[in-house]
Amino acid sequence: MTPAHASLRRPRTRSFLMCPPTYFDVRYEINAWMDASIPVDTALAISQWEQLVAAYRAAGHRVELLPASPDLPDEVFAANGATMVDGRVLIARFANVERAAESGVHAAWHATHHGEGADGLIVQPGCVNEAEGDFAVLSDTILAGYGFRTSKAAHRELAAVTGRKVIGLELVDPRFYHLDVALTVLDDESDHIAYYPPAFGAGARRTLERHFPDAIIPTSADAYAFGLNAVSDGYHVFLPVGADQLAGELTNAGYQVVPIDLSELRKGGGSVKCCTQELRYARADKES
């Protein structure tokens, strides 16, 4: 069923922080998609990532760049480094030691670009959280995954930093180890989402059904194609290729699908959203 406000879909300009996959590789295995025995084509990964950046900029979005570090092969997955809401930043604290150093890189970038003079603007975490990998920001609430990479205690920390209600959702399938491979925000003004029910525990499924009766539910094939690891500006949906039925449903719901091929980066267990940290500035800040 097409949501009543589908005809009102409109893009809203976003700011993104991204990191080129200059040193991307699968050197270890910390999620169900990684296989260190499969070689990575770095040139192809860079080319595909550049096409995503070009697609964002063509749609009018701002892309800022985080310098790549040779010792951090997963740094391209910038969504995991920090969460910014209304100009307030909670830095990530990674569950796996292999990615731990990325937190400092993100903290330094945010400190440099936002300054350190505003009290509490940039907050170091006390609890394990993998940022936008497990935090999905809606109009006035935040959906927060837990079960694999982010602790439930981090939800309270996020609520304290942002001043928003945080709704916890248990993840139970290791193939959907982060919320952003199990759920995507399509419109953060109307709180329209898509999600894959089998990725969630029974309580989380009931919560999602109650709060989001008009959510789009993809097929298993679309979910396994990383179709929910998408980014939307409220109109354009930058969607991983291969999620064909989901693409049709999004079109029927009034969105403009922009297909993105990040097949090489999927070897690391990520796609469009994993590469994209949204910079949600305070409303009076950086709107131009």
C-alpha angles and dihedrals in degrees: 000000000000113000114247093243096050090110089058096059111136134167120247119203113252137192118221135190114212138170124213116240092236091139099024113148140140100245097151139015117244101146136040094258099055121097113175091197092068113084121233123226099219095187091054092047090053093047093050092046091050089054090055091051090049091050091052093049092046088057090053100259126140117238121195120190133230113206114249119241121212093221094053109069093171095050089105086075091078096165089078097059104073144344120230121192123169090344094306116117130205110193118219126251106202124225093216124060090221090072101031096106092060090076092066092049091054093044090052093048093051092045091051095047100038101030125233098251098092110088110243095357092127115033126194111218127245093190134052111268133153095207118222090004084078104015121079114186119215131178096289106347137056126224110216128194126211137171103081116026109005126056123228088236088064089064091066090048091051091049091051093050097045102031089227132124110258120208114203120219123188117225115207108171115078090212086066095046094153129045090237092068091049102040138024132192110232099178120012093191096056093027093237112165143169122217143168110236099204090063091066137069119250094261092050091050090053090049092051093046091051098046100035110036091157095052119134113243114206128207121258089253091056092046093050088049087062090251091151092054088084136127124223132188092195093274112027113060112198097210130185111246116253097048090104102156091045089052089057093048091050091051090050089051092057102263128129109231117216108193115220126191112209096151093141093053090050086073085074093049099259145094139168102337094039088060094049129075111184117223104214103187125193107277096254091046127085095345094139 
